[in-house]
Amino acid sequence: MEDLTVKKQYGTADKLNIRISLHKKYSVNKQGFGNWIFSNYRIEDGMSVLELGCGTGEMWLEKGDMIGRCSRLILSDLSDGMLAAAQENLKDYDGIEYKKVDIQDIPFADKEFDVVIANMMLYHVPDLAQGLREVRRVLKDNGTFYCATYGEDGMMEHIELMFDDFPISSAYNYNFTLQNGERTLKKYFGNVEKLRYEDALEVTDIEDMIDYIYSLPGFSDIQDMPRDTLRSVLEQNMRGGVLRVPKDYGMFVAF
């Protein structure tokens, strides 16, 4: 049940690292999205935690106190390359297990975890209903599901608008967003809270933005354009040497 486009995009950490780097370098909100996500986790001593789609695991860096609270912490991903990157990034931390897991078929017992995490990945799941049923199954009755995602008025839409004079088709994935995620989650959870993260990018080096665009999944119409064309369009949208790109990010807390 793997999505081959997603498998190609996330087979290694290279393209993901390009995107992470852009956010680190140019985000207006200096707290950082990952730190904000962690500030909303309620992980108490002795809790068992499963993260699905852990990626490079970079968000767990400098989170030794939270790692130490867990009686069991499993970081999982569908990509062997991502798991290898996570293990390398977190090699100095004890008490973490790494496992290849498909959210649509989670290989753990019913009611095994106090917390399940699935950040910035639910929109990629081919059968999201099955994935959420599996999350609900492995969560304890009083367990909590944390899932960050993007909204429908953020970076991708803004990038597409800048190229409105070109014959491009929308590349946006609306399968699970801040706008529709609550409705989807309420089919499986009695309580769902939506939290928003206020931020934007202010990019001063257009080459970084071009690299970011070339790293995105599903942006083939724009990515097929010559680099000089992308540079010209982006520079036309700069004001005072800055390209401002809005973000629309947040998370759901379901229980």
C-alpha positions as a Markdown table, in Angstrom:
| # | Residue | x | y | z |
|---|---|---|---|---|
| 1 | Met | 0.0 | 0.0 | 0.0 |
| 2 | Glu | 3.0 | 2.3 | -0.5 |
| 3 | Asp | 2.7 | 5.5 | -2.5 |
| 4 | Leu | 5.5 | 5.3 | -5.0 |
| 5 | Thr | 5.7 | 9.1 | -5.3 |
| 6 | Val | 6.1 | 9.5 | -1.6 |
| 7 | Lys | 8.6 | 6.6 | -1.5 |
| 8 | Lys | 10.8 | 8.3 | -4.1 |
| 9 | Gln | 10.5 | 11.7 | -2.3 |
| 10 | Tyr | 11.3 | 10.3 | 1.1 |
| 11 | Gly | 13.6 | 7.4 | 0.3 |
| 12 | Thr | 16.6 | 9.4 | 1.6 |
| 13 | Ala | 16.8 | 12.5 | 3.8 |
| 14 | Asp | 18.4 | 14.8 | 1.2 |
| 15 | Lys | 15.3 | 16.6 | -0.1 |
| 16 | Leu | 13.7 | 16.8 | 3.4 |
| 17 | Asn | 16.9 | 18.3 | 4.7 |
| 18 | Ile | 16.8 | 21.1 | 2.1 |
| 19 | Arg | 13.3 | 22.0 | 3.3 |
| 20 | Ile | 14.2 | 21.9 | 6.9 |
| 21 | Ser | 17.2 | 24.1 | 6.2 |
| 22 | Leu | 15.1 | 26.8 | 4.5 |
| 23 | His | 12.7 | 27.0 | 7.5 |
| 24 | Lys | 15.6 | 27.2 | 10.0 |
| 25 | Lys | 17.3 | 30.0 | 8.1 |
| 26 | Tyr | 14.4 | 32.2 | 7.1 |
| 27 | Ser | 11.5 | 31.6 | 9.5 |
| 28 | Val | 10.2 | 34.8 | 11.3 |
| 29 | Asn | 9.1 | 32.8 | 14.4 |
| 30 | Lys | 12.3 | 31.9 | 16.0 |
| 31 | Gln | 10.8 | 29.3 | 18.3 |
| 32 | Gly | 10.8 | 26.9 | 15.5 |
| 33 | Phe | 7.9 | 24.7 | 14.4 |
| 34 | Gly | 9.4 | 21.5 | 15.9 |
| 35 | Asn | 10.0 | 23.2 | 19.3 |
| 36 | Trp | 6.4 | 24.5 | 19.2 |
| 37 | Ile | 5.1 | 21.1 | 18.5 |
| 38 | Phe | 7.0 | 19.6 | 21.4 |
| 39 | Ser | 5.8 | 22.4 | 23.7 |
| 40 | Asn | 2.3 | 21.0 | 23.2 |
| 41 | Tyr | 3.1 | 17.4 | 24.0 |
| 42 | Arg | 1.9 | 16.1 | 27.4 |
| 43 | Ile | 4.3 | 13.2 | 28.0 |
| 44 | Glu | 4.5 | 12.2 | 31.6 |
| 45 | Asp | 6.9 | 9.8 | 33.4 |
| 46 | Gly | 6.4 | 6.2 | 32.4 |
| 47 | Met | 4.3 | 6.8 | 29.2 |
| 48 | Ser | 4.8 | 4.7 | 26.1 |
| 49 | Val | 5.2 | 6.7 | 22.9 |
| 50 | Leu | 5.0 | 5.7 | 19.2 |
| 51 | Glu | 5.9 | 8.2 | 16.5 |
| 52 | Leu | 4.8 | 7.4 | 13.0 |
| 53 | Gly | 6.7 | 9.0 | 10.1 |
| 54 | Cys | 9.6 | 10.2 | 12.3 |
| 55 | Gly | 11.6 | 11.3 | 9.3 |
| 56 | Thr | 15.2 | 12.3 | 10.2 |
| 57 | Gly | 14.3 | 12.3 | 13.9 |
| 58 | Glu | 15.8 | 15.8 | 14.1 |
| 59 | Met | 13.0 | 17.2 | 16.2 |
| 60 | Trp | 14.0 | 15.0 | 19.1 |
| 61 | Leu | 17.5 | 16.5 | 19.3 |
| 62 | Glu | 18.0 | 18.3 | 22.7 |
| 63 | Lys | 14.8 | 16.6 | 24.0 |
| 64 | Gly | 16.7 | 14.3 | 26.3 |
| 65 | Asp | 14.4 | 15.1 | 29.3 |
| 66 | Met | 11.3 | 14.1 | 27.3 |
| 67 | Ile | 13.0 | 11.0 | 26.0 |
| 68 | Gly | 14.0 | 10.0 | 29.5 |
| 69 | Arg | 10.3 | 10.3 | 30.7 |
| 70 | Cys | 9.2 | 7.6 | 28.3 |
| 71 | Ser | 9.0 | 4.0 | 29.5 |
| 72 | Arg | 9.2 | 3.1 | 25.8 |
| 73 | Leu | 9.8 | 5.4 | 22.8 |
| 74 | Ile | 9.6 | 4.0 | 19.3 |
| 75 | Leu | 10.4 | 6.1 | 16.3 |
| 76 | Ser | 9.1 | 4.6 | 13.1 |
| 77 | Asp | 9.0 | 5.4 | 9.4 |
| 78 | Leu | 8.1 | 3.7 | 6.2 |
| 79 | Ser | 11.5 | 4.7 | 4.7 |
| 80 | Asp | 14.7 | 2.8 | 5.5 |
| 81 | Gly | 16.7 | 5.9 | 4.6 |
| 82 | Met | 14.8 | 8.1 | 7.0 |
| 83 | Leu | 15.2 | 5.5 | 9.8 |
| 84 | Ala | 19.0 | 5.4 | 9.1 |
| 85 | Ala | 19.1 | 9.2 | 9.3 |
| 86 | Ala | 17.2 | 9.2 | 12.6 |
| 87 | Gln | 19.4 | 6.6 | 14.2 |
| 88 | Glu | 22.5 | 8.6 | 13.1 |
| 89 | Asn | 21.1 | 11.9 | 14.3 |
| 90 | Leu | 20.0 | 10.5 | 17.7 |
| 91 | Lys | 22.9 | 8.1 | 18.3 |
| 92 | Asp | 23.8 | 9.9 | 21.5 |
| 93 | Tyr | 20.4 | 9.2 | 23.1 |
| 94 | Asp | 19.6 | 6.0 | 24.9 |
| 95 | Gly | 16.2 | 4.4 | 25.2 |
| 96 | Ile | 15.0 | 4.9 | 21.6 |
| 97 | Glu | 13.7 | 2.0 | 19.5 |
| 98 | Tyr | 13.6 | 2.3 | 15.7 |
| 99 | Lys | 11.2 | 0.3 | 13.5 |
| 100 | Lys | 9.9 | 0.3 | 10.0 |
| 101 | Val | 6.1 | 0.8 | 10.2 |
| 102 | Asp | 3.2 | 1.5 | 7.9 |
| 103 | Ile | 0.5 | 3.4 | 9.7 |
| 104 | Gln | -2.1 | 1.4 | 7.8 |
| 105 | Asp | -0.9 | -1.8 | 9.4 |
| 106 | Ile | 0.7 | -0.9 | 12.8 |
| 107 | Pro | 2.5 | -4.1 | 14.2 |
| 108 | Phe | 1.6 | -3.5 | 17.8 |
| 109 | Ala | -1.1 | -4.8 | 20.2 |
| 110 | Asp | -4.4 | -3.0 | 21.0 |
| 111 | Lys | -4.2 | -0.2 | 23.6 |
| 112 | Glu | -0.3 | -0.4 | 23.8 |
| 113 | Phe | 0.6 | 3.3 | 23.8 |
| 114 | Asp | -0.2 | 6.4 | 25.9 |
| 115 | Val | 0.8 | 8.7 | 23.0 |
| 116 | Val | 0.9 | 8.3 | 19.2 |
| 117 | Ile | 2.5 | 11.0 | 17.1 |
| 118 | Ala | 2.1 | 11.5 | 13.3 |
| 119 | Asn | 3.4 | 14.9 | 12.1 |
| 120 | Met | 3.3 | 16.2 | 8.6 |
| 121 | Met | 2.5 | 12.9 | 7.0 |
| 122 | Leu | -1.2 | 12.0 | 7.3 |
| 123 | Tyr | -1.9 | 13.7 | 3.9 |
| 124 | His | 0.4 | 11.1 | 2.3 |
| 125 | Val | -1.4 | 8.0 | 3.6 |
| 126 | Pro | -3.2 | 6.2 | 0.7 |
| 127 | Asp | -6.0 | 4.8 | 3.0 |
| 128 | Leu | -6.2 | 7.5 | 5.7 |
| 129 | Ala | -9.3 | 6.0 | 7.3 |
| 130 | Gln | -7.5 | 2.7 | 7.8 |
| 131 | Gly | -4.5 | 4.5 | 9.2 |
| 132 | Leu | -6.6 | 6.4 | 11.7 |
| 133 | Arg | -8.4 | 3.2 | 12.7 |
| 134 | Glu | -5.0 | 1.7 | 13.4 |
| 135 | Val | -3.9 | 4.7 | 15.5 |
| 136 | Arg | -7.1 | 4.5 | 17.5 |
| 137 | Arg | -6.6 | 0.8 | 18.0 |
| 138 | Val | -3.1 | 1.0 | 19.4 |
| 139 | Leu | -3.8 | 3.9 | 21.7 |
| 140 | Lys | -5.0 | 3.3 | 25.3 |
| 141 | Asp | -8.5 | 4.5 | 26.1 |
| 142 | Asn | -7.1 | 7.6 | 27.7 |
| 143 | Gly | -4.3 | 8.0 | 25.2 |
| 144 | Thr | -3.6 | 11.1 | 23.0 |
| 145 | Phe | -2.9 | 11.4 | 19.3 |
| 146 | Tyr | -0.8 | 14.4 | 18.2 |
| 147 | Cys | -0.7 | 15.2 | 14.4 |
| 148 | Ala | 0.8 | 18.4 | 12.9 |
| 149 | Thr | -0.1 | 19.4 | 9.4 |
| 150 | Tyr | -0.4 | 22.4 | 7.1 |
| 151 | Gly | -3.3 | 24.6 | 6.1 |
| 152 | Glu | -4.8 | 25.6 | 2.8 |
| 153 | Asp | -3.5 | 29.2 | 2.7 |
| 154 | Gly | 0.3 | 28.8 | 3.1 |
| 155 | Met | 3.5 | 28.4 | 1.2 |
| 156 | Met | 2.4 | 26.1 | -1.6 |
| 157 | Glu | -0.5 | 28.3 | -2.6 |
| 158 | His | 1.7 | 31.4 | -2.5 |
| 159 | Ile | 4.3 | 29.8 | -4.7 |
| 160 | Glu | 1.7 | 28.8 | -7.2 |
| 161 | Leu | 0.3 | 32.3 | -7.3 |
| 162 | Met | 3.7 | 33.7 | -8.1 |
| 163 | Phe | 3.7 | 31.5 | -11.2 |
| 164 | Asp | 0.1 | 32.3 | -12.1 |
| 165 | Asp | 1.1 | 33.5 | -15.6 |
| 166 | Phe | 2.5 | 30.1 | -16.5 |
| 167 | Pro | 0.4 | 27.0 | -17.5 |
| 168 | Ile | 0.8 | 25.0 | -14.3 |
| 169 | Ser | -1.6 | 22.7 | -12.5 |
| 170 | Ser | -2.1 | 22.7 | -8.8 |
| 171 | Ala | 0.2 | 20.4 | -6.9 |
| 172 | Tyr | -1.4 | 20.8 | -3.5 |
| 173 | Asn | -2.4 | 17.8 | -1.5 |
| 174 | Tyr | -5.6 | 18.6 | 0.5 |
| 175 | Asn | -6.1 | 15.1 | 2.0 |
| 176 | Phe | -5.5 | 16.2 | 5.5 |
| 177 | Thr | -5.2 | 19.9 | 6.3 |
| 178 | Leu | -5.9 | 22.3 | 9.2 |
| 179 | Gln | -9.2 | 23.1 | 7.5 |
| 180 | Asn | -10.5 | 19.5 | 7.1 |
| 181 | Gly | -8.5 | 17.5 | 9.6 |
| 182 | Glu | -10.8 | 18.1 | 12.6 |
| 183 | Arg | -13.8 | 16.7 | 10.7 |
| 184 | Thr | -11.8 | 13.6 | 9.7 |
| 185 | Leu | -10.4 | 13.0 | 13.2 |
| 186 | Lys | -13.8 | 13.3 | 14.9 |
| 187 | Lys | -14.8 | 10.1 | 13.2 |
| 188 | Tyr | -12.3 | 8.2 | 15.4 |
| 189 | Phe | -11.8 | 10.5 | 18.5 |
| 190 | Gly | -14.3 | 12.0 | 20.9 |
| 191 | Asn | -12.3 | 15.2 | 21.4 |
| 192 | Val | -10.2 | 17.1 | 18.9 |
| 193 | Glu | -8.4 | 20.4 | 19.5 |
| 194 | Lys | -6.8 | 22.5 | 16.8 |
| 195 | Leu | -3.7 | 24.7 | 17.5 |
| 196 | Arg | -2.2 | 27.1 | 15.1 |
| 197 | Tyr | 1.5 | 28.2 | 14.7 |
| 198 | Glu | 2.0 | 31.8 | 13.6 |
| 199 | Asp | 4.9 | 32.1 | 11.2 |
| 200 | Ala | 6.2 | 33.2 | 7.7 |
| 201 | Leu | 9.4 | 33.0 | 5.7 |
| 202 | Glu | 11.5 | 36.1 | 4.8 |
| 203 | Val | 13.9 | 34.8 | 2.2 |
| 204 | Thr | 16.9 | 37.0 | 1.2 |
| 205 | Asp | 18.8 | 34.5 | -1.0 |
| 206 | Ile | 16.6 | 33.4 | -3.9 |
| 207 | Glu | 18.9 | 30.5 | -4.6 |
| 208 | Asp | 17.8 | 28.8 | -1.4 |
| 209 | Met | 14.1 | 29.3 | -2.4 |
| 210 | Ile | 14.8 | 27.7 | -5.8 |
| 211 | Asp | 16.5 | 24.7 | -4.2 |
| 212 | Tyr | 13.4 | 24.4 | -1.9 |
| 213 | Ile | 11.0 | 24.4 | -4.9 |
| 214 | Tyr | 13.0 | 21.8 | -6.7 |
| 215 | Ser | 12.9 | 19.6 | -3.5 |
| 216 | Leu | 9.1 | 19.6 | -3.2 |
| 217 | Pro | 6.9 | 16.6 | -4.1 |
| 218 | Gly | 4.4 | 17.1 | -6.9 |
| 219 | Phe | 5.6 | 20.5 | -8.2 |
| 220 | Ser | 6.7 | 19.1 | -11.6 |
| 221 | Asp | 5.2 | 21.9 | -13.7 |
| 222 | Ile | 7.3 | 24.5 | -11.9 |
| 223 | Gln | 10.3 | 22.2 | -11.5 |
| 224 | Asp | 10.5 | 21.7 | -15.2 |
| 225 | Met | 11.2 | 25.4 | -15.7 |
| 226 | Pro | 14.8 | 26.5 | -16.1 |
| 227 | Arg | 16.4 | 27.8 | -13.0 |
| 228 | Asp | 16.8 | 31.2 | -14.6 |
| 229 | Thr | 13.0 | 31.4 | -15.1 |
| 230 | Leu | 12.3 | 30.6 | -11.4 |
| 231 | Arg | 14.9 | 33.1 | -10.3 |
| 232 | Ser | 13.3 | 35.9 | -12.5 |
| 233 | Val | 9.8 | 35.2 | -11.2 |
| 234 | Leu | 10.9 | 35.1 | -7.5 |
| 235 | Glu | 13.0 | 38.2 | -7.8 |
| 236 | Gln | 10.0 | 40.1 | -9.2 |
| 237 | Asn | 8.1 | 39.2 | -6.0 |
| 238 | Met | 10.8 | 40.5 | -3.7 |
| 239 | Arg | 10.2 | 43.7 | -1.8 |
| 240 | Gly | 13.2 | 45.5 | -0.3 |
| 241 | Gly | 15.4 | 42.5 | -1.0 |
| 242 | Val | 13.1 | 40.1 | 0.8 |
| 243 | Leu | 10.7 | 37.5 | -0.5 |
| 244 | Arg | 8.0 | 37.0 | 2.1 |
| 245 | Val | 6.1 | 33.7 | 2.0 |
| 246 | Pro | 3.3 | 33.1 | 4.4 |
| 247 | Lys | 3.0 | 29.8 | 6.3 |
| 248 | Asp | -0.2 | 28.0 | 7.5 |
| 249 | Tyr | 0.9 | 25.4 | 10.0 |
| 250 | Gly | -0.6 | 23.9 | 13.1 |
| 251 | Met | -1.5 | 20.6 | 14.8 |
| 252 | Phe | -4.4 | 18.6 | 16.2 |
| 253 | Val | -4.6 | 17.0 | 19.6 |
| 254 | Ala | -7.1 | 14.2 | 19.6 |
| 255 | Phe | -8.2 | 12.0 | 22.5 |
